[in-house]
């Protein structure tokens, strides 16, 4: 610091401590302020003088644009770089004023993300009110599913239920039956837990053969959220479960289907939530607003939406969706009943079916792994159809009955390849191949297909859904 | 199953389930269970039924008996919860023709939209309790009666969820009657049969698939053991890999243009599956998707079509093809130029109708208000574009 320059941190003559000063000029030392004003004026003059030249160079860049290929966006390694008009031509958003705050009271994704939609699989179901829409896993990052893209499964249409009129009744083999309003439920001590939810029929179209093209349809009946609610054990303890004879809990929804599913009491007292929150906001109507059951590790049908009643009993209930549907047909013609656990499973989401690699070189193979029995312990990835494997990096967090994101490096040499992932959980269960599953369960089970998924990368760069073993 | 708090309520409700086979086993035990031994299992959970004092214990209130009756509608496999009553096959046919047939077909075979309820079972199955056709791979559809192992399930489901667009609107007699009619269509009970709360168990013993279920505790219990284990081999595993299954070329566009289902930026693009030129798929898809997005951003779904979809019109009607009901195009064609048509059709949408397009009735739509109906009719008459 020279003598000529003042100490900018020293108090000025006008400084008076303990007094609020107007912003912004008085935050600068008077000399600093003077300098800033001078520089601003000189900048304006120079800009005016240069004006004509700027418009000429913009015109030249625009002329060059037509002749230029899309080399930059396709990641070309070409040494003879040409000027990118995306750099040279300042776009409107660099030259204008953007939108003010709260233009959207509840924000939306960019309009350029419109390709990410929940979609139905044509021909799978026949009526929209008893159907499923699939989450676009191919385009999601990390482990949390945005609420608007959470998969949907409705048995009798969905409703936007008035939360002030919603009630939860707990009755049956309890000492004190209870009726709760949402006000009362939301006063109870709550927890927030991250868990995956997977439909028991996820990947069900693929038991016998490949049936659908992309990971959205093979694995998109699955989502993962941070749920907020009260532990079911807290609620049941308030009611005093008769543990000598109580063995089961029936959960029932308030919608037209009045979905009913049986839970066993040990699970009900373990980690089941009566939830109203989903990724920091209330549940979405399509996902059971204002109240649903969260049954970690268990197929989605048990996560009863619009939850209105819990009955404690001594026997299972044999409801429609545990007697006619959600039963697994075995090769001997009998159905397995009360199968509900979602076993260890994984899938590569990038690259995956229906995607096209842009050119040779480096790719990050990325995917999701989960287990209804616990935590993911490891994920192995193969690029030669299961002959050789290497361990993938597991990204944190690695949580109980929650999606785990995995990544691994891969350099594509332009030849065809078959990419697979294989997860193991902390109980030692290793994800099986489809032929291993079929040896025991046949091809008609519909439910609980946790087979290793294969994506064939063709020489064209396009990825195809295949079964390879 | 009815919840009971004490002897008084038991006495009050005793008449309701005196017919129930297992009521005698369940309720006395339930009533007897009071504050007893305080054994601990599962990490200190109270096993006695004693309610622990918690700071939040005062929240919630006891439901009234009428509230419990209103919601406690489940019927268990042992028929606990089944209300006393009866319904005949003949009465069931009446109910069927007005409330069920439009979706499930005259004989439970259902139409092309809903899966069939009846079919695929034989007299031998009724004797053995195992549906033989389930062991074959050539059976196109699994009907409800092929799978049903517990009669209570059928009764409970009809009672809670049917008819589809007006659930919980059937009387107890109608539920018994419809259940009886379905059983008759499956040759399980004769045409003059009356299903009653006290002969449900007899019919249960004739269900074709009553012995067709097995339990798989490994896929149910909290610490269940898996039945299929993968292998953890890392090097030179198995024999040479073969591609055993892939989508045929003709199915390439079965899910639309995949290019439109992928993000516009990132390491990959979506494959162009509708107008396929694979070599330049990436660039083509990006340009096309960009253009499509600009277009959809400017012109969202027409409100009329969205309303038709949200109102479930499209469950039975298609723009150009006949499904359960006539195509919108057919309707527009028939009523073209008729000035009374809007009012006439609005009436048909509001209150339902039958006979104009065949035997399948159009159900009433109390869920739609007059403005919505007028909008839908206008749209349909204009060609449903």
Boltz contact constraints between the chains, C-beta under 6 A:
constraints:
  - contact:
      token1: [A, 70]
      token2: [B, 283]
      max_distance: 6.0
  - contact:
      token1: [A, 111]
      token2: [B, 297]
      max_distance: 6.0
  - contact:
      token1: [A, 112]
      token2: [B, 264]
      max_distance: 6.0
  - contact:
      token1: [A, 114]
      token2: [B, 293]
      max_distance: 6.0
  - contact:
      token1: [A, 115]
      token2: [B, 260]
      max_distance: 6.0
  - contact:
      token1: [A, 115]
      token2: [B, 261]
      max_distance: 6.0
  - contact:
      token1: [A, 115]
      token2: [B, 262]
      max_distance: 6.0
  - contact:
      token1: [A, 126]
      token2: [B, 113]
      max_distance: 6.0
  - contact:
      token1: [A, 127]
      token2: [B, 315]
      max_distance: 6.0
  - contact:
      token1: [A, 129]
      token2: [B, 312]
      max_distance: 6.0
  - contact:
      token1: [A, 139]
      token2: [B, 263]
      max_distance: 6.0
  - contact:
      token1: [A, 169]
      token2: [B, 63]
      max_distance: 6.0
  - contact:
      token1: [A, 169]
      token2: [B, 71]
      max_distance: 6.0
  - contact:
      token1: [A, 171]
      token2: [B, 3]
      max_distance: 6.0
  - contact:
      token1: [A, 171]
      token2: [B, 68]
      max_distance: 6.0
  - contact:
      token1: [A, 172]
      token2: [B, 3]
      max_distance: 6.0
  - contact:
      token1: [A, 173]
      token2: [B, 30]
      max_distance: 6.0
  - contact:
      token1: [A, 175]
      token2: [B, 49]
      max_distance: 6.0
  - contact:
      token1: [A, 175]
      token2: [B, 51]
      max_distance: 6.0
  - contact:
      token1: [A, 176]
      token2: [B, 51]
      max_distance: 6.0
  - contact:
      token1: [A, 177]
      token2: [B, 3]
      max_distance: 6.0
  - contact:
      token1: [A, 177]
      token2: [B, 62]
      max_distance: 6.0
  - contact:
      token1: [A, 177]
      token2: [B, 63]
      max_distance: 6.0
  - contact:
      token1: [A, 178]
      token2: [B, 60]
      max_distance: 6.0
  - contact:
      token1: [A, 179]
      token2: [B, 61]
      max_distance: 6.0
  - contact:
      token1: [A, 179]
      token2: [B, 63]
      max_distance: 6.0
  - contact:
      token1: [A, 180]
      token2: [B, 60]
      max_distance: 6.0
  - contact:
      token1: [A, 184]
      token2: [B, 59]
      max_distance: 6.0
  - contact:
      token1: [A, 184]
      token2: [B, 60]
      max_distance: 6.0
  - contact:
      token1: [A, 187]
      token2: [B, 59]
      max_distance: 6.0
  - contact:
      token1: [A, 188]
      token2: [B, 56]
      max_distance: 6.0
  - contact:
      token1: [A, 209]
      token2: [B, 245]
      max_distance: 6.0
  - contact:
      token1: [A, 210]
      token2: [B, 245]
      max_distance: 6.0
  - contact:
      token1: [A, 210]
      token2: [B, 246]
      max_distance: 6.0
  - contact:
      token1: [A, 210]
      token2: [B, 247]
      max_distance: 6.0
  - contact:
      token1: [A, 213]
      token2: [B, 255]
      max_distance: 6.0
  - contact:
      token1: [A, 237]
      token2: [B, 52]
      max_distance: 6.0
  - contact:
      token1: [A, 240]
      token2: [B, 49]
      max_distance: 6.0
  - contact:
      token1: [A, 240]
      token2: [B, 51]
      max_distance: 6.0
  - contact:
      token1: [A, 242]
      token2: [B, 33]
      max_distance: 6.0
  - contact:
      token1: [A, 242]
      token2: [B, 49]
      max_distance: 6.0
  - contact:
      token1: [A, 243]
      token2: [B, 47]
      max_distance: 6.0
  - contact:
      token1: [A, 244]
      token2: [B, 33]
      max_distance: 6.0
  - contact:
      token1: [A, 245]
      token2: [B, 29]
      max_distance: 6.0
  - contact:
      token1: [A, 256]
      token2: [B, 167]
      max_distance: 6.0
  - contact:
      token1: [A, 257]
      token2: [B, 161]
      max_distance: 6.0
  - contact:
      token1: [A, 258]
      token2: [B, 160]
      max_distance: 6.0
  - contact:
      token1: [A, 266]
      token2: [B, 222]
      max_distance: 6.0
  - contact:
      token1: [A, 267]
      token2: [B, 222]
      max_distance: 6.0
  - contact:
      token1: [A, 269]
      token2: [B, 42]
      max_distance: 6.0
  - contact:
      token1: [A, 269]
      token2: [B, 45]
      max_distance: 6.0
  - contact:
      token1: [A, 309]
      token2: [B, 71]
      max_distance: 6.0
  - contact:
      token1: [A, 313]
      token2: [B, 1]
      max_distance: 6.0
  - contact:
      token1: [A, 317]
      token2: [B, 74]
      max_distance: 6.0
  - contact:
      token1: [A, 317]
      token2: [B, 76]
      max_distance: 6.0
  - contact:
      token1: [A, 318]
      token2: [B, 77]
      max_distance: 6.0
  - contact:
      token1: [A, 318]
      token2: [B, 150]
      max_distance: 6.0
  - contact:
      token1: [A, 318]
      token2: [B, 153]
      max_distance: 6.0
  - contact:
      token1: [A, 320]
      token2: [B, 153]
      max_distance: 6.0
  - contact:
      token1: [A, 320]
      token2: [B, 157]
      max_distance: 6.0
  - contact:
      token1: [A, 323]
      token2: [B, 150]
      max_distance: 6.0
  - contact:
      token1: [A, 323]
      token2: [B, 153]
      max_distance: 6.0
  - contact:
      token1: [A, 324]
      token2: [B, 144]
      max_distance: 6.0
  - contact:
      token1: [A, 324]
      token2: [B, 147]
      max_distance: 6.0
  - contact:
      token1: [A, 333]
      token2: [B, 134]
      max_distance: 6.0
  - contact:
      token1: [A, 333]
      token2: [B, 135]
      max_distance: 6.0
  - contact:
      token1: [A, 334]
      token2: [B, 212]
      max_distance: 6.0
  - contact:
      token1: [A, 334]
      token2: [B, 214]
      max_distance: 6.0
  - contact:
      token1: [A, 335]
      token2: [B, 213]
      max_distance: 6.0
  - contact:
      token1: [A, 336]
      token2: [B, 214]
      max_distance: 6.0
  - contact:
      token1: [A, 336]
      token2: [B, 216]
      max_distance: 6.0
  - contact:
      token1: [A, 337]
      token2: [B, 213]
      max_distance: 6.0
  - contact:
      token1: [A, 338]
      token2: [B, 215]
      max_distance: 6.0
  - contact:
      token1: [A, 338]
      token2: [B, 220]
      max_distance: 6.0
  - contact:
      token1: [A, 339]
      token2: [B, 216]
      max_distance: 6.0
  - contact:
      token1: [A, 339]
      token2: [B, 219]
      max_distance: 6.0
  - contact:
      token1: [A, 340]
      token2: [B, 220]
      max_distance: 6.0
  - contact:
      token1: [A, 341]
      token2: [B, 219]
      max_distance: 6.0
  - contact:
      token1: [A, 341]
      token2: [B, 224]
      max_distance: 6.0
  - contact:
      token1: [A, 343]
      token2: [B, 226]
      max_distance: 6.0
  - contact:
      token1: [A, 351]
      token2: [B, 268]
      max_distance: 6.0
  - contact:
      token1: [A, 354]
      token2: [B, 258]
      max_distance: 6.0
  - contact:
      token1: [A, 354]
      token2: [B, 270]
      max_distance: 6.0
  - contact:
      token1: [A, 354]
      token2: [B, 271]
      max_distance: 6.0
  - contact:
      token1: [A, 355]
      token2: [B, 268]
      max_distance: 6.0
  - contact:
      token1: [A, 356]
      token2: [B, 269]
      max_distance: 6.0
  - contact:
      token1: [A, 356]
      token2: [B, 271]
      max_distance: 6.0
  - contact:
      token1: [A, 356]
      token2: [B, 281]
      max_distance: 6.0
  - contact:
      token1: [A, 356]
      token2: [B, 282]
      max_distance: 6.0
  - contact:
      token1: [A, 357]
      token2: [B, 268]
      max_distance: 6.0
  - contact:
      token1: [A, 358]
      token2: [B, 282]
      max_distance: 6.0
  - contact:
      token1: [A, 363]
      token2: [B, 267]
      max_distance: 6.0
  - contact:
      token1: [A, 385]
      token2: [B, 241]
      max_distance: 6.0
  - contact:
      token1: [A, 386]
      token2: [B, 241]
      max_distance: 6.0
  - contact:
      token1: [A, 387]
      token2: [B, 237]
      max_distance: 6.0
  - contact:
      token1: [A, 387]
      token2: [B, 241]
      max_distance: 6.0
  - contact:
      token1: [A, 388]
      token2: [B, 235]
      max_distance: 6.0
  - contact:
      token1: [A, 389]
      token2: [B, 234]
      max_distance: 6.0
  - contact:
      token1: [A, 429]
      token2: [B, 226]
      max_distance: 6.0
  - contact:
      token1: [A, 430]
      token2: [B, 230]
      max_distance: 6.0
  - contact:
      token1: [A, 430]
      token2: [B, 232]
      max_distance: 6.0
  - contact:
      token1: [A, 431]
      token2: [B, 230]
      max_distance: 6.0
  - contact:
      token1: [A, 432]
      token2: [B, 228]
      max_distance: 6.0
  - contact:
      token1: [A, 432]
      token2: [B, 230]
      max_distance: 6.0
  - contact:
      token1: [A, 436]
      token2: [B, 228]
      max_distance: 6.0
  - contact:
      token1: [A, 437]
      token2: [B, 228]
      max_distance: 6.0
  - contact:
      token1: [A, 440]
      token2: [B, 227]
      max_distance: 6.0
  - contact:
      token1: [A, 440]
      token2: [B, 228]
      max_distance: 6.0
  - contact:
      token1: [A, 460]
      token2: [B, 278]
      max_distance: 6.0
  - contact:
      token1: [A, 462]
      token2: [B, 271]
      max_distance: 6.0
  - contact:
      token1: [A, 464]
      token2: [B, 246]
      max_distance: 6.0
  - contact:
      token1: [A, 466]
      token2: [B, 243]
      max_distance: 6.0
  - contact:
      token1: [A, 466]
      token2: [B, 246]
      max_distance: 6.0
  - contact:
      token1: [A, 467]
      token2: [B, 244]
      max_distance: 6.0
  - contact:
      token1: [A, 467]
      token2: [B, 245]
      max_distance: 6.0
  - contact:
      token1: [A, 468]
      token2: [B, 241]
      max_distance: 6.0
  - contact:
      token1: [A, 468]
      token2: [B, 243]
      max_distance: 6.0
